[in-house]
């Protein structure tokens, strides 16, 4: 699988794993303290071939993603569910620990966050759906994030991502129905 866009990752281990999974060029941020030189390189890459932000599914990864998204509009975002990014020994979480197939799937599902945010799903909808502030809401958000391919979020981030990825009311309802069905099957 050949990827046209540059893939922005956190470090060398991520690059090594990505290159085993797909034919692509990467840009490494070298952690969450991204310098201006790296941002400029990512901006240039976005102008020429496009960029896919592919960071670890943890707090530092989200911080890097947010920093880049603010400074490089129009970048695509690829997400890995936490459980596929855990090291085999259980010590460590990141892109470098994911299977090659999980990486390919995440890159295949990369999406663009929209700058024009339109509210289709309200905070009230999220509360009613049991995605914010109730027992089991974290588990529901985790499952919903996987189904919609928008990554794990807390309640506030979920609301924002649903708007930024322009998730329609129908997509939301269909994904929520799957979450509810999964809960019944447990």
QUIGIPE-V548156 format. One record per backbone hydrogen bond with DSSP energy under -1.0 kcal/mol. NH is the residue of the N-H (numbers start at 1). CO is the residue of the C=O. If there is no record, write none. Layout:
# QUIGIPE-V548156
nh->(NH/NH)
co->(CO/CO)
This chain:
# QUIGIPE-V548156
nh->(3/6/7/8/9/15/16/17/18/19/20/21/22/23/27/29/30/34/39/40/41/42/43/44/45/46/47/48/49/50/52/53/54/58/62/63/64/65/66/67/68/69/70/71/72/75/76/77/78/84/85/87/90/94/97/98/103/104/105/106/107/108/109/110/111/114/117/126/127/128/129/130/131/137/140/141/142/143/144/145/146/147/148/150/151/158/159/160/161/162/163/164/165/166/167/172/173/174/175/176/177/178/179/180/181/182/183/184/185)
co->(23/50/25/52/27/11/12/13/14/15/16/17/18/1/7/9/10/32/35/36/37/38/39/40/41/42/43/44/45/45/6/76/8/56/58/59/60/61/62/63/64/65/66/67/68/72/51/111/53/81/82/92/87/85/94/95/99/100/101/102/103/104/105/107/77/164/115/122/123/124/125/127/126/134/136/137/138/139/140/141/142/143/144/145/145/154/155/156/157/158/159/160/161/163/162/168/169/170/171/172/173/174/175/176/177/178/179/180/181)
